[in-house]
Amino acid sequence: MKVQELMERVGSQETGRMIAYIKDGLEEINMISETHVDTVTIDITEGQRFYKFPDDMVKILDIRCKNHQNTSDLYQSIPRSIYKPEIEDADGN
């Protein structure tokens, strides 16, 4: 749909105002929905605790592990801890 068609539908003659409304609407849609989501697979190694994440990463949406609390070779989300751990790590992290 073109700006002119939108202006005709809402009965407006002000192009600048309509373009501003369209930009505001696109910004709101961008805030609500996740865009530019990439999936990265990192193999875990026994005994390794810390892993390198991509430098351009902004937010982790989900971490899944195979055979986590199941035995059917399915990937399942690992729940996020919302409280501070009661037992402190040996290396202080």
N, C-alpha and C positions, 0 to 999 in steps of 0.2 A: 504494500500500500504506500502510496506517495503522500507527501505532506499536504498537497492540494486536495486529495481525496479525503484525508482526515479532517481538514478544515471544512470541507463541504458537509461532512457528516455531523460535525458538532456545531455548525453554523457560525464559524469564526472567520474574521477577515484579517486577523493579526498574525502574520507569518512568524515574526520573531517570538511571540508568546507561545505559539504552538510548538515551535522547535525547542524552546526551553522546557515545555511540558514533556515532550518526547524524550529529551535527554534525562530529565528527572525520573521518568518512568523506567528508562533503561538502567539507571543507577540503582533504583530500588529492586529491579529484577536481579541485578548482579549481586546485591547484598543477600538476597533470599536464597539463590541457587548457587551450588558449587560449580565453578568454571575452571577450566584448565587443570583437570585432575589427571595425574599420571599414576600408574601402578608400578612400584619398584619391588623386585624380589631380591631378598638378601638371604643367603644360606647361613644358618647358624652353625657354630662350631662348638663342640664340647669343651668346656673350660673357659671359653671366651665370654667376657661379660659386656664389653663395650663394642659398639659397631659404628662404622662411619655412615652417615646419612648424606644424601645429595646436598650440595651447597645451595642449590636454588629452591630447596624445600621450605615452605612457609608453615604448613600445618600437617600434622598426622591425623588422618581421618579414622584409620582402623589398622590394627595389627592382628594378623591371623596366623595360626600355627597348625600344622598338620598333626593329627592325633591328640589334640589338646582336649582332655576330658572326654575322649571317645576312642573307640578301637576300630572304626570303620574307614580309616584313611581319608577323613574329611578335614578340610580346613575350617577352623572355628575361631571366632574372635576371642581374643584374650581380654578379660574385663579390666577396665581402668581403675586404679586405686584412687579413691577420692580423699582418703585420710592419710596422714603421715604414718609411715610404718612404725610399729611398736618396737621392733628390734632394729637397732642401728647397725649399718654395715661396718665391716672391719676396716674398709678404706674410707669411711666417713661420708659416703655419697648416699 
